[in-house]
Structures are given as C-alpha cells and as structure tokens.
C-alpha cells in the first residue's frame, strides 16, 4: 500500500527523516506535514499511560503560565458571553477553569478522559498541545471546523518545525505520542483547505484561526 499524507492525502513525494526515538518520519512535500509511519503509532493504552504521567493542573504555576501564552492573545478576540470548548483537555482540565475564572463558559473534551463530545457550535475552541497527537489530522480538523460557528476562533498551540529543526535532536520528538509535526506552511495549507483565516501567530507555537463566514 502506498504511503499517504494523513493531512492532505498526497501519495507522491516524501522525504524520510528519523527522530530521537528512532522512528521513521516522512515529510510531505505538498503540505510540509511531518508524520510518523503507522507502525510507530502508539496504542491507546500507551497514550493513556503517557498522558497520566503529565503533572498538569491549575495548581502548577508553570503550566498555567504556559497555557496563558495561548489564552492572553485569544481573549482579546472573544465577546464576554462567549461559549467554548477545550479540545484535548487531558486527564486534569485546567484551561477551562482558567477561562471560567475570567467569565467564559468552556466545556471539556478528550478522546480518552472526557470522550463525550459536547454539542456545538462554539464561539471558540482551544486545542493546546493536542494537534501533534492527531493520528488523522484531516479528520480532526474537519471535526473542529464543524464544531465552530462562522466567525469563531480556533486557538492552536503546537510547536512548529522550521528549516533549522533537526528532528533527531528536537525535544518535541522525544514523546512517542507526538506523531505529526506542523510547519508554518502546513498551517497555511490548513487555513486554505478548511476555510480559516490566520489572525494571529507567534511563528513558534501559537496560532489563532478564524472560521470564515463571519466576523
């Protein structure tokens, strides 16, 4: 069976790479997504074990400050009565509590720990440190788009790779649950393909997309 990019479904040209876990990676020359081959995808049990090792909670000041990198630029864009979703919240939801403290309603979803997907559409969705876990990013992004109102915002936090990135030494490839890696050009592809406008990026890990069709 021929290799296919899990985002753009390209079956043509790929550049092979390796990472710190000696996994085989493929860089799609069409959308610049870098992805692990299917035989390196973790099992659901391996994912759950890894996520339960994370000490992420609202009591962890370092983690709160990490999330604030995404929250602070995003809140300037939300009306006060906005209702949102933390997509991929993990075992200890923190972002939704931080938003609730600031007067925003926010529900939680996680395919392992909070598997019942809340009904949309939402005024905003945060997807912090979860894009890199998507086995099927095309399917996930399509779902995210369906969950958003026209004119609503998708706030993404994932470390972007660039031409200086050495995948064999990059810390982001040390986690076996990180299976896809995005480039600035990949974000441009997503915006064009799925009808988003890029309204904010720090070119490192924070991207805010607005679903076209409203302002």
FIVEX-831620 format. One record per residue (C-alpha): residue number from 1; x, y, z. Coordinates in nm, 4 decimals. Layout:
N
ATOM   i        X        Y        Z
ATOM NUM        X        Y        Z
...
//
This chain:
215
ATOM   i        X        Y        Z
ATOM   1   0.0000   0.0000   0.0000
ATOM   2   0.1399   0.3385  -0.0968
ATOM   3   0.2258   0.5957   0.1679
ATOM   4  -0.0303   0.8728   0.2099
ATOM   5  -0.0058   1.2023   0.3991
ATOM   6  -0.2654   1.1973   0.6815
ATOM   7  -0.3440   1.5654   0.6253
ATOM   8  -0.3501   1.6434   0.2531
ATOM   9  -0.3760   1.2784   0.1357
ATOM  10  -0.0840   1.3290  -0.1034
ATOM  11   0.0643   0.9966  -0.2197
ATOM  12   0.3584   1.1380  -0.4122
ATOM  13   0.6830   1.2838  -0.2843
ATOM  14   0.8055   1.2349   0.0736
ATOM  15   1.1391   1.2971   0.2424
ATOM  16   1.2358   1.0357   0.5004
ATOM  17   1.3672   1.1520   0.8365
ATOM  18   1.4347   0.9969   1.1753
ATOM  19   1.3806   1.1258   1.5267
ATOM  20   1.5091   1.0843   1.8806
ATOM  21   1.3087   0.7635   1.9246
ATOM  22   1.4469   0.6176   1.6002
ATOM  23   1.1037   0.6306   1.4421
ATOM  24   1.0720   0.6711   1.0655
ATOM  25   0.9256   1.0120   0.9796
ATOM  26   0.8030   1.1338   0.6438
ATOM  27   0.7881   1.4959   0.5317
ATOM  28   0.5113   1.5652   0.2841
ATOM  29   0.6396   1.7870   0.0049
ATOM  30   0.2860   1.9115  -0.0631
ATOM  31   0.1779   2.0457   0.2800
ATOM  32   0.5032   2.0135   0.4815
ATOM  33   0.3456   1.7942   0.7478
ATOM  34   0.5972   1.5564   0.9068
ATOM  35   0.4366   1.2337   1.0279
ATOM  36   0.5425   0.9010   1.1753
ATOM  37   0.4697   0.5829   0.9856
ATOM  38   0.1700   0.3807   1.1031
ATOM  39   0.3772   0.1072   1.2652
ATOM  40   0.5143   0.3697   1.5065
ATOM  41   0.1736   0.4941   1.6232
ATOM  42   0.1220   0.4270   1.9959
ATOM  43  -0.1592   0.2079   2.1242
ATOM  44  -0.4453   0.3664   2.3186
ATOM  45  -0.3026   0.2069   2.6356
ATOM  46   0.0393   0.3640   2.5674
ATOM  47  -0.1248   0.7022   2.5074
ATOM  48  -0.3264   0.6837   2.8286
ATOM  49  -0.0197   0.5843   3.0324
ATOM  50   0.1836   0.8720   2.8886
ATOM  51  -0.0863   1.1333   2.9466
ATOM  52  -0.1352   1.0214   3.3050
ATOM  53   0.2336   1.0985   3.3691
ATOM  54   0.1763   1.4679   3.2945
ATOM  55   0.1596   1.6797   3.6079
ATOM  56  -0.0676   1.9402   3.4535
ATOM  57  -0.3014   2.1149   3.6928
ATOM  58  -0.4246   2.4605   3.7859
ATOM  59  -0.2012   2.4430   4.0955
ATOM  60   0.1097   2.4226   3.8750
ATOM  61   0.2106   2.7839   3.8129
ATOM  62   0.4496   2.6894   3.5350
ATOM  63   0.1783   2.5040   3.3467
ATOM  64  -0.0679   2.7907   3.3969
ATOM  65   0.1835   3.0370   3.2540
ATOM  66   0.2417   2.8014   2.9620
ATOM  67  -0.1312   2.7996   2.8811
ATOM  68  -0.1531   3.1766   2.9229
ATOM  69   0.0625   3.2096   2.6109
ATOM  70  -0.2450   3.0961   2.4179
ATOM  71  -0.5136   3.2450   2.6419
ATOM  72  -0.3910   3.6043   2.6564
ATOM  73  -0.3896   3.6829   2.2808
ATOM  74  -0.7146   3.4891   2.2320
ATOM  75  -0.9263   3.6585   2.4994
ATOM  76  -0.8929   3.9909   2.3201
ATOM  77  -1.0953   3.8356   2.0375
ATOM  78  -1.3853   3.6842   2.2361
ATOM  79  -1.7031   3.8651   2.3445
ATOM  80  -1.7578   3.8265   2.7201
ATOM  81  -2.0564   3.5920   2.6812
ATOM  82  -1.8686   3.3511   2.4524
ATOM  83  -1.9025   2.9758   2.4988
ATOM  84  -1.6154   2.7474   2.4083
ATOM  85  -1.4512   2.4091   2.4224
ATOM  86  -1.1151   2.2778   2.5373
ATOM  87  -1.0450   2.0092   2.2749
ATOM  88  -0.7979   1.7527   2.4060
ATOM  89  -0.8089   1.8682   2.7676
ATOM  90  -0.6291   1.5659   2.9138
ATOM  91  -0.6985   1.4000   3.2500
ATOM  92  -0.6896   1.7209   3.4549
ATOM  93  -0.8719   2.0034   3.2744
ATOM  94  -0.7021   2.3337   3.3524
ATOM  95  -0.7608   2.5667   3.0594
ATOM  96  -1.1392   2.5558   3.1003
ATOM  97  -1.1041   2.6514   3.4674
ATOM  98  -0.8749   2.9423   3.3799
ATOM  99  -1.1320   3.0657   3.1280
ATOM 100  -1.4175   3.0208   3.3758
ATOM 101  -1.2254   3.2344   3.6258
ATOM 102  -1.2280   3.5059   3.3587
ATOM 103  -1.6009   3.4805   3.2930
ATOM 104  -1.6077   3.2471   2.9901
ATOM 105  -1.8062   2.9251   2.9714
ATOM 106  -1.5873   2.6403   2.8490
ATOM 107  -1.6593   2.2669   2.8231
ATOM 108  -1.4082   1.9830   2.8053
ATOM 109  -1.3432   1.7085   2.5534
ATOM 110  -1.0729   1.4444   2.5412
ATOM 111  -1.0984   1.1175   2.3446
ATOM 112  -0.9575   0.9204   2.6402
ATOM 113  -1.0586   1.1035   2.9566
ATOM 114  -1.3705   1.3021   2.8556
ATOM 115  -1.4902   1.1064   2.5500
ATOM 116  -1.8408   1.2504   2.5176
ATOM 117  -1.8079   1.5270   2.2602
ATOM 118  -2.0166   1.8314   2.3634
ATOM 119  -2.2669   1.9727   2.1171
ATOM 120  -2.1559   2.2780   1.9235
ATOM 121  -2.1399   2.5117   1.7619
ATOM 122  -1.8962   2.7068   1.9779
ATOM 123  -1.7732   3.0658   1.9782
ATOM 124  -1.4176   2.9414   2.0311
ATOM 125  -1.2193   2.6206   2.0661
ATOM 126  -0.8767   2.5793   2.2254
ATOM 127  -0.6603   2.2914   2.1023
ATOM 128  -0.3495   2.3294   2.3158
ATOM 129  -0.0740   2.0709   2.2777
ATOM 130  -0.3037   1.8239   2.1041
ATOM 131  -0.2539   1.8730   1.7270
ATOM 132   0.0747   1.6815   1.7475
ATOM 133  -0.1190   1.3790   1.8827
ATOM 134  -0.3598   1.3518   1.5860
ATOM 135  -0.3342   1.0170   1.4058
ATOM 136  -0.5706   1.1555   1.1394
ATOM 137  -0.5299   1.5345   1.1354
ATOM 138  -0.7631   1.5784   0.8362
ATOM 139  -1.0493   1.4085   1.0225
ATOM 140  -0.9797   1.6009   1.3448
ATOM 141  -0.9614   1.9408   1.1743
ATOM 142  -1.2824   1.8715   0.9837
ATOM 143  -1.4499   1.7940   1.3162
ATOM 144  -1.3108   2.1097   1.4749
ATOM 145  -1.4468   2.3163   1.1862
ATOM 146  -1.7935   2.1612   1.2262
ATOM 147  -1.7914   2.2468   1.5963
ATOM 148  -1.7216   2.6177   1.5324
ATOM 149  -1.9670   2.8899   1.4428
ATOM 150  -1.8872   3.1017   1.1391
ATOM 151  -1.6547   3.3770   1.2561
ATOM 152  -1.5469   3.1740   1.5602
ATOM 153  -1.1836   3.1186   1.6614
ATOM 154  -0.9709   2.8060   1.6804
ATOM 155  -0.6725   2.8590   1.9095
ATOM 156  -0.3925   2.6119   1.8388
ATOM 157  -0.0812   2.5504   2.0464
ATOM 158   0.1736   2.3126   1.8948
ATOM 159   0.5458   2.3590   1.8410
ATOM 160   0.6173   2.4329   1.4748
ATOM 161   0.9199   2.2985   1.2933
ATOM 162   1.1260   2.5085   1.0533
ATOM 163   1.4291   2.4700   0.8274
ATOM 164   1.6612   2.4763   1.1295
ATOM 165   1.4869   2.1851   1.3023
ATOM 166   1.6960   1.8719   1.3496
ATOM 167   1.4342   1.6034   1.4132
ATOM 168   1.6948   1.3632   1.5507
ATOM 169   1.7638   1.6095   1.8346
ATOM 170   1.4376   1.8031   1.8705
ATOM 171   1.2840   1.7632   2.2178
ATOM 172   0.9350   1.7502   2.0659
ATOM 173   1.0113   1.4150   1.9032
ATOM 174   1.1124   1.2582   2.2340
ATOM 175   0.7460   1.1881   2.3204
ATOM 176   0.6123   0.8775   2.1457
ATOM 177   0.2586   1.0229   2.1472
ATOM 178   0.3757   1.3149   1.9295
ATOM 179   0.3100   1.1705   1.5841
ATOM 180   0.2595   1.4688   1.3493
ATOM 181   0.4569   1.7908   1.3280
ATOM 182   0.3427   2.1140   1.1637
ATOM 183   0.5297   2.3809   0.9689
ATOM 184   0.4179   2.7383   0.9050
ATOM 185   0.3345   2.6236   0.5504
ATOM 186   0.1210   2.3412   0.6934
ATOM 187  -0.0843   2.5972   0.8857
ATOM 188  -0.1272   2.7961   0.5635
ATOM 189  -0.2464   2.4780   0.3914
ATOM 190  -0.4976   2.4098   0.6710
ATOM 191  -0.6312   2.7653   0.6549
ATOM 192  -0.6813   2.7466   0.2789
ATOM 193  -0.8224   2.3923   0.2743
ATOM 194  -1.0653   2.4256   0.5653
ATOM 195  -1.1793   2.7856   0.5278
ATOM 196  -0.9889   2.9625   0.8046
ATOM 197  -0.8148   3.2972   0.8234
ATOM 198  -0.4924   3.3186   1.0218
ATOM 199  -0.5461   3.6155   1.2518
ATOM 200  -0.2561   3.5626   1.4927
ATOM 201   0.0663   3.3634   1.5058
ATOM 202   0.3869   3.3903   1.7031
ATOM 203   0.5550   3.1656   1.4391
ATOM 204   0.6618   2.9274   1.7161
ATOM 205   0.3643   2.7533   1.8787
ATOM 206   0.0562   2.9789   1.8992
ATOM 207  -0.1797   3.0145   1.6021
ATOM 208  -0.5297   3.1634   1.6076
ATOM 209  -0.7537   3.0794   1.3140
ATOM 210  -1.0917   3.2374   1.2432
ATOM 211  -1.3520   3.0307   1.0622
ATOM 212  -1.4557   3.2217   0.7551
ATOM 213  -1.8170   3.3188   0.7049
ATOM 214  -1.8491   3.5788   0.9797
ATOM 215  -1.6622   3.8340   1.1896
//
